[in-house]
Amino acid sequence: MRQSAGESPDPRAPSPPSQESPGPAPAPTRQSPELLLDPPPLPPKAPRFQAVAAHPVLLRWLVLVLAVGVWEVATRARGSVYFPPPDRIARHVHELWFDGPVQHLFLSPAAVDDILPSLGRMAAGFASAAVVGIVLGVAVGRSRRAYALADPVLQFARAVPPPALVPVFVVVFAFGTPMQIASITFSAVWPVLVNTAAGVRNTDPLRLDVAAVLRLNAAERLWFLVLPSALPRIFAGLRLSLSLSLILMVFSELLPGTANGIGFTLTEAQTRSDLLTVWAALVLLGALGYLLNTGLLAVEKRLLGKERAT
């Protein structure tokens, strides 16, 4: 319908398209630079720290070196005659026990008189405790009734302090090496026995059922099933027994009737007020304990693997 010249345009009618040229398209909104950039990388660790952290052995030795360094600085700053610095103690240990010829593994005559007899007593006591503890532990752990009957006796015997039994051992064995070995064995047997019995009792019943289905005899079940299952607990008891054997070895050599050994040297040094020799004996005992425990851990890892070794 045409619109007359005098009429006003209908406001409801759509307006004709504009003939003007379209303007430039609006520019896209730019995002914030923080949203487009990756987070800044973390600063790299120092290569030396990474090398040390990757090797736990190096880290342990670093801690030991730092501890000895602090000890050296503190003792030299203190200047006390009762606390000699570590370098003097190390030189004295070398002069006393490790200045021998190469064919004797650098052991001096004093080392042959002091260290070897002590290690022999400790080895005899520890070996006896290990054999007796494992045999009795397997026998007690295989039977629930035997374990229930023997447990009060075991707990009572292991609670008796070793020094309290010295008069009994003196009456039975008199002073000397047999009394020392007997005291070490009696006190070191209980950790092995108790841990072995607990390990045997914790054998998986499903494996025992499988062994019964396979018709394994008692010896085969013991060798191939029970003992491998109890080995972690057995080695836990052996480590405790080894530490006790070293302590009891020194204690037994402090008693009258001893003519050699590290404990005897320690007693003589205390009598002469030779504090440097006292510290040397203490350092030697600490080193022996560390080496023996490291060797036992190596045997445990060899038999059990790194995953099961505790």
Buried (B, 14 or more C-beta within 10 A) or exposed (E): EEEEEEEEEEEEEEEEEEEEEEEEEEEEEEEEEEEEEEEEEEEEEEEEEEEBEEEEEEEEEEEEEEEBEEBBEEBBEEEEEEBBBBEBBEEBBEEBBBEBEEEEEEBBEBBBBBBEBBBBBBBBBBBBBBEBBBEBBBBBBBBEEEBEEBEEEBEEBEEEEBEEBBEEBBEEBEBEBEBBBBBBBBBBBBBBBBBBBBBBBEBEEEBBEEBEEEEBEEEEBBEBBBBBBBBBBBBBBBBBBBBBBBBBBBBBBEBEEBEBBBBBBBBEBBEEEBBBBBBBBBBBBEEBBEEBBEEBBEEBBEBBEEEEBE
